[in-house]
Amino acid sequence: MAHLALSQVAVAVPVSSDLSLRRSAFKVSNLNFQDKSWAPVLTFNLKANNSRSRSRRVTCMSVQQTSAPKVTVSPLELEDANEPPLNIYKPKEPYTATIVSVERLVGPKAPGETCHIVIDHGGNVPYWEGQSYGVIPPGENPKKPGSPHNVRLYSIASTRYGDNFDGKTASLCVRRAVYYDPDTGKEDPSKQGVCSNFLCNSKPGDKIKITGPSGKIMLLPEDDPNAAHIMIATGTGVAPFRGYLRRMFMESVPKFKFRGLAWLFLGVANSDSLLYDDEFNKYLKDYPDNFLYDKALSREQKNRSGGKMYVQDKIEEYSDEIFRLLDNGAHIYFCGLKGMMPGIQDTLKKVADQRGENWEEKLSQLKKNKQWHVEVY
């Protein structure tokens, strides 16, 4: 994956204007604000709950995106289907694809290793943003001698056009699973994750057996291009959101002209653990009216109580804005380790109680309205 170079100038943003965005400063350069079509959708107050708390007013609008050049994609026939492709290839008859590249995504101070893996499926295993591939690692299942390993599911981290924009590749975001002996504190190679290590150790040209695509819960709703989408990820759970954001902001898709709000919350251990940070910062620069990006770095930041900063702390920090967006029809997505959800649910319930709302009833309504999307593992 080629990193996107940024040439940026820091610009202070006034906080008193009705049209200002929630950022005391963000980085922009060479923006073209001409030919915008302003059509207010909803208005809400934004409060930066930090040591210099200040009240701001922001209007989420339907706007024509700034004129950052977008990438032409093909084949556009991938837009023609009314329903997503599902389980084209099954575990008993998987598709044999080819590894294109494996790139380490994280810096030297990140705990563990996370890799970006591009797979060539030749256009034979099409998928939609938010779906998953199954991967069958080589070798024999130790619990079932003579049988292959079980399928491992991975959220796809690219749009349907892939990183080469030609509809022939898919990308995975994989953290290498390792085991450390609690007594010695040393890594035990005999207990390492079979599939994640196979993927991270792969070389260009290696063959890989894939199944799928699968999943419908995380599909990106595109019926309303002015909608708000709140994405909450921990670690590699950012994978489907990378696909969403590339479709919204990087690719020139004739049938999908996004004019709404995309708000990404990403929780990782430290700055070196950030995934696709260059891409996300590029969207901030090019589409400041349409994209918000908040990071929770648990080993570098403190929450308001002095503890480690997790995504649920960021959710609480901006809870008023999030609840108002949800009340106006926003979609909210959660992806990452299943251990993230109890803390998030507790935070949302706490906020609802403070607002005099019944969280169970609100959650039931969000699910009924198909605004609530969860994929945890």
C-alpha angles and dihedrals in degrees: 000000000000113000115236112240116225128208104188143173122199112239124188113228120214113237099202099065119098089226098049120118125232101267127098084210134355131175121255138158137177095004120171111208095175124119095023117161107211117204114162115226105171140344130214141165118251120205122192101215099203135108089289097044112186133174117238134178122221132181117210103212143181100247136168104247119250113268101262107151114256130210121255112236134198155240093029088193084086085077094057102079118094094203129044119255111258132194097338087160122037131200094260092052108026125176117252108226131175131243110240100180144343118207130180107235103190135071129246095268095054115111105242130352129282122189136197109220123192116202126194110220094167092233090293098111104046120183142173129240111280096030129116138228124217117226124202109200117216120262138049128309104247091210093050109037111212093021128101123251119276119265117267116206122223127183111239112246098200139063121260087270094058129218091300091052092229101104093246104099140054128197130217129198107213132179114207108243112221133169125223120203107240092216100047099024088223128126115262108212091192091068101043121130107273100210101036091050092047089053097044091046094048122118130210109280095029115133122240131188113225136181134194143350096234139173138059104189094082098044112133110247107227102175091101114042089188095058125120119239120196112196121192118187140169117202115312088005084089088078100096091041091057086058092049093049096047089052091048100043113012108040129066101228112173094204097047120053105170115210101157135087126285115190119186125195112189124186120197137145101258144337092282089057095059112122124215089350093151091056094048093048089051089058090050089055097044101035109028091154093055108035136060124181125192124178128202109200105187097194096043107034134058126215123226091275093054094254130118116299114245131171091261088060090055090048090053090047091058098027096125091055093044094049092048091050091049090049087055094052104272119160118233123201132191124193131167140060113355089235088074095069104067092056092045093047091049090051093049091048091049091051092046090052090051089052092049092249131131106240096200091054092045092049091049090053093048090053092046090052090048091239094122118080123175131176115166132159 
